[in-house]
């Protein structure tokens, strides 16, 4: 696990950019934190670093927002308004995961048991004027990313 203390939107976007470098357009990321914690901002940082130039909005009402970027399919999920996790079956949730696909999932705790194995757990806590971000690995790929983040943090 690695922990970051960030004090601005710019820093959150920067963390997203670092993650994008290590993710290389593939993986499953769970993002947890309260309303307004910065989950979508972190996703925006990842998407922008991958080359997306357009708007990045929270898919709260659409459930999933797809992006085609640099040979990768990226799916940004927001499960906050999901009434029942079984609703994911109706959108063909299994079709979104696989090689050359990156899935960024906000509010994953709402769909426990319906989502596949994920690589990273990212938790964002708000403390007055700063955000505490904890990144935990949940797979071999996630371990590699955490190691790279630690090495980069130590060299800074």
C-alpha positions as CSV (number, residue, x, y, z in Angstrom):
1,X,0.0,0.0,0.0
2,X,1.1,3.5,-0.8
3,X,-0.4,6.7,0.6
4,X,-0.4,10.2,-0.8
5,X,-1.5,13.5,0.7
6,X,-2.7,15.9,-1.9
7,X,-3.9,19.5,-1.5
8,X,-5.1,20.5,-4.9
9,X,-7.0,19.4,-8.0
10,X,-3.7,19.8,-10.0
11,X,-2.0,17.2,-7.7
12,X,-4.9,14.8,-8.1
13,X,-4.7,15.1,-11.9
14,X,-0.9,14.5,-11.6
15,X,-1.5,11.3,-9.6
16,X,-3.9,10.2,-12.3
17,X,-1.2,10.9,-14.9
18,X,1.3,8.8,-13.0
19,X,-1.2,6.0,-12.7
20,X,-1.9,6.1,-16.5
21,X,1.8,5.6,-17.2
22,X,1.9,2.4,-15.2
23,X,-1.5,1.1,-16.2
24,X,-0.7,1.2,-19.9
25,X,-4.3,1.2,-20.9
26,X,-5.3,-2.0,-19.1
27,X,-6.7,-3.2,-15.8
28,X,-9.5,-2.8,-13.3
29,X,-9.4,0.0,-10.7
30,X,-11.8,0.4,-7.8
31,X,-12.2,4.0,-6.6
32,X,-13.9,4.5,-3.2
33,X,-14.6,7.7,-1.2
34,X,-17.4,10.0,-0.3
35,X,-19.3,12.3,-2.6
36,X,-16.9,15.0,-3.9
37,X,-13.8,13.2,-2.7
38,X,-12.1,13.5,-6.1
39,X,-12.7,10.1,-7.7
40,X,-13.8,11.6,-11.0
41,X,-10.9,14.1,-10.9
42,X,-8.5,11.2,-10.6
43,X,-10.2,9.4,-13.5
44,X,-9.9,12.7,-15.5
45,X,-6.1,12.7,-14.8
46,X,-5.8,9.1,-16.1
47,X,-7.8,9.8,-19.2
48,X,-6.1,13.1,-20.0
49,X,-2.7,11.4,-19.6
50,X,-3.8,8.7,-22.0
51,X,-4.6,11.4,-24.6
52,X,-8.3,12.1,-24.2
53,X,-8.9,15.8,-24.9
54,X,-12.6,16.1,-24.4
55,X,-14.7,16.5,-21.2
56,X,-14.6,13.9,-18.5
57,X,-17.8,13.8,-16.6
58,X,-19.0,11.5,-13.9
59,X,-21.2,8.8,-15.4
60,X,-23.6,9.0,-12.4
61,X,-26.7,8.8,-14.6
62,X,-25.4,6.8,-17.6
63,X,-23.6,4.3,-15.4
64,X,-20.7,3.9,-17.8
65,X,-18.9,6.3,-20.1
66,X,-16.8,4.7,-22.9
67,X,-13.6,6.1,-24.4
68,X,-11.4,4.9,-27.2
69,X,-7.9,6.1,-26.6
70,X,-4.5,5.1,-28.0
71,X,-5.6,1.6,-29.0
72,X,-7.3,1.0,-25.6
73,X,-10.9,0.9,-24.6
74,X,-11.5,2.7,-21.3
75,X,-14.7,2.4,-19.4
76,X,-15.5,4.9,-16.6
77,X,-18.2,3.5,-14.3
78,X,-20.1,5.2,-11.5
79,X,-22.3,2.8,-9.6
80,X,-23.6,5.3,-7.1
81,X,-27.2,5.2,-8.3
82,X,-27.3,1.5,-8.9
83,X,-30.4,0.2,-7.1
84,X,-29.5,-3.5,-7.3
85,X,-26.1,-5.0,-8.4
86,X,-28.0,-7.5,-10.6
87,X,-28.8,-4.6,-12.9
88,X,-25.2,-4.9,-14.2
89,X,-26.3,-8.1,-15.9
90,X,-28.6,-6.0,-18.1
91,X,-25.8,-3.9,-19.5
92,X,-23.6,-7.0,-20.2
93,X,-21.0,-6.1,-17.5
94,X,-18.7,-8.9,-18.4
95,X,-18.2,-7.5,-21.9
96,X,-16.4,-4.5,-20.5
97,X,-13.5,-6.3,-19.0
98,X,-10.5,-7.9,-20.8
99,X,-7.2,-7.4,-22.6
100,X,-6.5,-3.8,-23.8
101,X,-9.4,-2.6,-21.7
102,X,-9.2,-0.3,-18.7
103,X,-12.1,-0.1,-16.3
104,X,-12.3,2.7,-13.7
105,X,-15.1,1.9,-11.3
106,X,-16.4,4.5,-8.8
107,X,-18.5,3.1,-5.9
108,X,-17.5,-0.6,-6.5
109,X,-18.7,-1.5,-3.0
110,X,-22.3,-1.3,-4.3
111,X,-21.7,-4.2,-6.7
112,X,-19.6,-6.6,-4.6
113,X,-19.8,-10.1,-6.1
114,X,-20.8,-8.7,-9.6
115,X,-17.4,-7.3,-10.6
116,X,-14.4,-9.3,-11.7
117,X,-11.0,-9.4,-10.0
118,X,-9.5,-5.9,-9.8
119,X,-5.9,-4.7,-9.8
120,X,-6.0,-1.7,-7.5
121,X,-8.1,-0.4,-4.7
122,X,-7.9,3.4,-4.5
123,X,-9.5,5.0,-1.4
124,X,-9.8,8.8,-1.1
125,X,-10.5,10.4,2.2
126,X,-11.2,14.1,2.7
127,X,-9.5,15.8,5.6
128,X,-10.2,19.6,5.8
129,X,-8.1,21.0,2.9
130,X,-6.4,17.8,1.8
131,X,-7.1,14.4,0.3
132,X,-5.5,11.2,1.7
133,X,-5.3,8.7,-1.1
134,X,-4.4,5.1,-0.4
135,X,-3.5,2.8,-3.2
136,X,-3.6,-1.0,-2.5
137,X,-2.7,-3.8,-4.9
138,X,-5.1,-6.6,-5.4
139,X,-3.3,-8.6,-8.1
140,X,0.2,-9.2,-9.5
141,X,-0.3,-6.4,-11.9
142,X,-1.5,-4.1,-9.0
143,X,1.6,-5.1,-7.0
144,X,3.9,-4.0,-9.9
145,X,2.0,-0.7,-10.2
146,X,2.3,0.0,-6.4
147,X,6.0,-0.8,-6.5
148,X,6.5,1.6,-9.4
149,X,4.6,4.3,-7.5
150,X,6.7,3.8,-4.4
151,X,9.9,4.0,-6.4
152,X,8.8,7.2,-8.1
153,X,7.7,8.7,-4.8
154,X,11.0,7.9,-3.2
155,X,13.0,9.4,-6.0
156,X,11.0,12.7,-5.9
